[in-house]
Amino acid sequence: MSMKKLQEKDLKYIWHPCSQMKDYETFKPIVIEKGKGVFLEDVNGKKYLDAVSSWWVNLFGHSNERINKALYNQANTLEHTIFANFSHKPAINLCEKIINITPDRLDKVFFGDNGSSAIEIALKLSFQYHQQIGKCKKTKFVKISDAYHGETTGALAVSDMDLYSKIYKPMLLDTVKVEGPDCFRCKFDKNRDTCNAECFINMENTIKEIHEEVSAIIVEPIVQCAAGMKIYSPKYLVHLRKLCDKYDINLIADEIAVGFGRTGKMFACEHSDISPDIMCLSKGLTAGYMPLSLVLMSNKIYNAFYDEYNTMKAFLHSHSYSGNALGCSVAVETLKIFEEENVLDKNKDKSDYLRKKVESVLKDIPYVGEYRQIGMIGAIELVKNKDTKEPFESEKRVGYNIYQNALEKGVLLRALGNIIYFMPPYIISKEEIDFMVEVARDSIIKYFKENPVIDKEI
């Protein structure tokens, strides 16, 4: 069937995520036939380098032979079983491995099936924990500005993005927002590499006033991805851990996007050498193959739920595909690849190469306000004025148009507003990095040549 026919069928039946469907009248969905390595291939045979790891999930390339084999073997043994009073080897092996590689203080694992559900589980755990240890006033959750934790109602409540949550405000839990780090536009005139996270004073002052009412503080460690790959100082988490310990507040680390090597460490919390009370994992957990999430917590939290049945202290949260054997098997193989193929060390070399490449090709583009990078996450922030850091108006859809330009040239660069970012699979080669970055540069230049800004030439 032709691309055109498939697109017509798609638009007849499918409502795509994070999309204004009216855009699809002129920008039809690209129908993908297959994937291999860092490339996706559409039904016409055109290839696209997957520079965003298909929404930040793919680690070791499309159609990875090791993961394919693990999935096939598990499907021929056990695809799924009820997980209440039952278990299986893939789940047991996965949880043992994950506890052994995550920071101290994390002792038990609860299963979810996606990132948003993991956040819901974490919030419920923290709330119920404080109720069951007699600290019933601790009902509030604290978030930082520009946070993103998912799009279910609890996750939206602890996020700070009106784009996703504004219309649903009457439905959402009342939370406390604290102004967080913004290193590109730092109000303290500091540098993220040398500061002491002076912006933490906002959190400290807030918690001093309301700590008796706070159940948990939730953060995306080191990088606020959906906010535009905003990277902040590890010192912020160091201060936050101390503050939570002081006031018996649970620290929830949303490592859904930044875990599994994405920041150069296996988990982003390691940059600060801290351990949260609750950690949420998903995305790279199955290297882009299966929907699965994990919520890890301390024995301190687990023990508050452990009692006789008639005390009604159990954590009664479940879903049909909890602990799915296929997902667990793929996750186990993903962790084996990390162990056996020296992934983090190889990524260090690629990360250094990516940084040098981007800085060399973007240095003469007048609209690049900042290039920031940590590990295998890189972000180009485009600004109207480099001196004032004034952003482009959202209605101009600068990033969206650059994304379309890049697709024409064979690279999938799904922008975040005015931020063009790189989050490729770890198997990307230096030659593929060159291609990815050069297409990004050419796509940026093409946009500004066609949409000139006053007093600037490119």
Buried (B, 14 or more C-beta within 10 A) or exposed (E): EEBEEBBEEBBEEEEEEEEEEEEBEEEBBBBBEEBEBBBBBBBEEBBBBBBBBBBBBBBBBBEBEBBEEBBEEBEEEEEBEEBEEEEBBBBEBBBEBBBEEBBEBBBBBBBBBBBBBBBBBBBBBBBBBBBBBEBEEBBBBBBBBBBBBBBBBBBBBBBBBEEBBEEEEEEBBEBBBBBBBBBBEBEBEBEBEEBEBBBBEBBBEBBEEEBEBBBBBBBBBBBBBBBBBBBBBBBBBBBBBEBBEEBBBBBBBBBBBBBBBBBBBBBBBBBBEBBBBBBBBBBBBBBBBBBBBBBBBBEEBBBBBEEEEEEEBEBEBEBEBBBBBBBBBBBBBBBBBBEEBEBBEEBEEBBEBBBEBBBEBBEEBBBBBBBBBBBBBBBBBBBBBEEEEEBBEEEBBBBBBBBBBBBEBBBBBBBBBBBBBBBBBBBBEEEBBBBBBBBBBBBBBBBBEEEEEEEEEB
